[in-house]
Amino acid sequence: MAQYDRYARPVGTAAREIGRIDEGLRSFMLGVYNYMAVAVALSGVVAYGLYTQMVTTDPALAAAALKGGMYLTPLGKTILLSPLKWVLALMPLGFVLFLSFARTSASTAQLVFWAFAVAMGLSLSSIFVIFKMGSIAQMFFVTAAAFAGLSLYGYTTKKDLSGWGSFLIMGVVGIIVAMIVNFFLASSALQFAISVIGLLIFAGLTAYDTQRLKDEYAMVAGNGEAMKRASIFGALSLYLDFVNMFQFMLSLFGAQNE
């Protein structure tokens, strides 16, 4: 019996340690998803805030409204109907580069992350004019369901997805180049191909980034500052995956205003 107890005790200790790791990992991932969800909501509120829904039966007002019965607010006109729109288009990239390469504290990174979410909201605001509100809502929930499934797969799969990383990053670079080319060509066929391939790439990145975050947790566990920074950067990665999937879904299946 004494011999059994001697061997049983390490097993119990190991089990408790595994339990603590699992609990810590769940808490870490929950923090990542919370940051991401708040950032998505913030971007949506900011995007919609540049427009106001037109509710009128006056034909003159209806004719003056933008597509979809939406008016640009004064702030929206200042930003989107001036050269500032080009600054706005590049601003999110600037935030991403800053967060990726600058050595900042967790609190500073968090502030920059929220500023990035606001900038992305401003950048995404035109979807309320191009697409119907019902279609935007539908594509958002479809994207959310797909994102949840892909992220769950990345979290639970035993398959090593690390080999996907370089391939997917090369795909993102290729998509960016193709989008720049199509800016001048304005080819509907190329745009369709970009949307299909882009959707598949960011679907893969959702699963890949989720598993990568699980692996990163092992390196930062126990370090409060490092864990908070990792949560913010993880939320940034998943946010970009989600938003790009959403945009490509709208491009492929969204119903545009007449």
N, C-alpha and C positions, 0 to 999 in steps of 0.2 A: 504493500500500500504506500509506504514511504517513497518507494521508487516511482510509483505512478504519480504521486503528488509532485515529485521533483520535475517530472517531464510535463505535467499538466500545467504548471504555473507559467512557464514561458509561453505556452500556447494561449493561455488567457490574456497575458500581457500583450501578445502580438495582436490578438483579436481586438482588444481595447484600442490599441494604437491605430489599427486599420479603421476602426469606427471613428476615431478622432479625425483621421485624414479625410474620410468620406464626408463627415459633417463639415469640415473646413472647406472642402472643395465645393460642396453644395452652397455654402454661404458665399464663397467667392463668386461662383457662377451666377447666383441670384443677384449679387451686387452688379455684375456686368450687365445682366439683362435689365435691371432697374435703371441704370444709367442710360442704356440704349433706348428703353421705352420712353423715358422722360424727354430725351433728345428728339425722338421722332415726333412726340406730341408737341414739343416746343416749335419744331420746324413747321408742323402743320398749322399751328395757330398763327405763326408769323406769316406764312404764305397766304393764308386766307385773309389776314388782316390788311393786306394791300388792296383788297377788293371789298365792295359792298354789294349785296344782292339787291337788284332793282325790283321793287314791288310797285308797279304803277300800271294804269290803263291808259295813260296819256301817250298817244302815238308819237308825239314829238320827242318825249323822253325815251320811249322805247327805241326810236331810230338812233338816238344819240348814244345809247348804251353799247358796250362791247358785246361780243358774241356771248351767248349764254345768259344774257340779261344781267351782266356784271358791270359795275362801274369801277374804274380805278379811283382809289382815294387820292387826296392831294399828295400824300407820301408816295403812293404807288406811281403817280405821274412823274414825280421828281426823280424817282429811281429808275423806272422802266422806260420812260420816254425821253431819256437823256443819255449822254455818253457814260453815265454812271453804270449803265447796265453791263458794260464790258468789264468794268472793275468788279461788279457784282458776280459776273460769271467766273472770274478767276480767283475771287476771294476765298472760296472754300478750299481750293488747292493750296493757297498760301497757308491756311490754318493747318491743313494736313501735314505739309512740309515742316512747319514750325514744331508741331507736336512730335513728328518723327525724328527730328534731328537736334532740337534744342534740349539741353539738360535743364529741366525745370523741376521744381518741387511738385508734390502731388496736388497741393492746393492751387498752384498756378496752372498746372495742366488741366485741372477741373474747370477753372474759369475760362481758359482757352477753348475747352471742349464745348461749353455752353455758348460761347461766342460763335463757334463753328456751326452749331445747330441753328442759331439765328441766321447766320449768313446763308446756310443751305436753304432755310425757309424762304428767304428773299429770292434766292436763285430758282427755287421750284415754283414760285408763285404763278407763273404763266400757265400752269396746267389748268387753273380754274377758268381760263378763257378758252383754251384749246379744247378741253374735254368736258363732257357733261358731268354734272355733279354726281348723278347716280352711278355713272360709269367709274368715276374716280373712287367712290366709296366701295363699289364692287371689287375693283382691282386691288384696292388696299387690303380688303379682307381676304381675298384669294392669295395675295402675296404673303400676308401674315400667316395664313394656314400653311403655305408651302415652306416659308421660313421656319416655322415651328417644327415641321416634320424633318426638314433637312438638318436643323440644329440638333434635334433629338437623335438623329442618326449619328451625327458626328460625336455626340456625347456618349452614346451607348455602344457603338460598334467596336469590335475587337480588332478590326482591320486597321493597319497602319496607313494613314492618309498622308503622311509627310511627303511621299513621292509626288503628290499632286501639286505641291507648292510652286515649284519652278515652272511647271507647265501652265498652271493657271495664271501666274503673274505674266508670263510671256503672252498669254491670251489677252489679258487686260491691256498690255502695251499695244498689241495688234488692233484691238478694238478702238483704242484712242487714235491711233494712226488712221484707221479706216474712217472714223468720224470726222477727222480733220479733212481728209480727202473728199469725203462726201459733202462737206460744207461748201465746197466749190462745185462739185458735180451735181448735187441735188438729185441723186438717183434714187427713185423709190425702191428699186430692186436691191440696191446696195444697203439702203436703210433697213429693209426687211431682214436681210442677211445679218446685219449688225445687231439687230434686236434679238434675233433667234440665238445667235452665238453668244451675245452678251448675257442673255438670260441664263443659258447653260453654264457659262463661266462663273457667274456670281452665285448660282445655285451650288456649284461645286465648292466655291470659296466659303460659303456658309457652313458646310459640313467640315471643311478643312480647318477654318478658323476656330470653330468650336472645339475640335480635338486639340488644336495647337494651344488654346487657352488652358485646357486641362493639363497639358504637359508643362506649361509655364508655371502653373500653380505650385508644382513641386519645387520650383526654384525660388519662389518668393514666400512660401509658407512660413509663418512665424515672424516676418518682417512687415510691420504695419504700414510703413511708408511705401515699401516696394509693392505690397499687395494693392494699395489704393491706386498707385500709378498703373499697375497692370490691369486693374479693373477699368480704368478710364481708357487706356489704349485698347483693351479688348472690346469695350463698348463702341469705340470709334470704328474698329474693324467690322463688327457686326452691323453697325449703323450703315456703313457704306455698302455692305452686302445687301441689306434690306432695301435701301433707297434705290440702288441701281436695279435690283430685281423689279421693284415697283415701277420704275420709269420704263423699263423694257416691256413689262407687262402692259402698261398703258399704250405704248407705241404699237404693240402687236394686236391687242384686243380692246383697247379703249374706244368708246363711241365719241366721235368729235362733234362739236357744235356745228350746226348748219351755217 
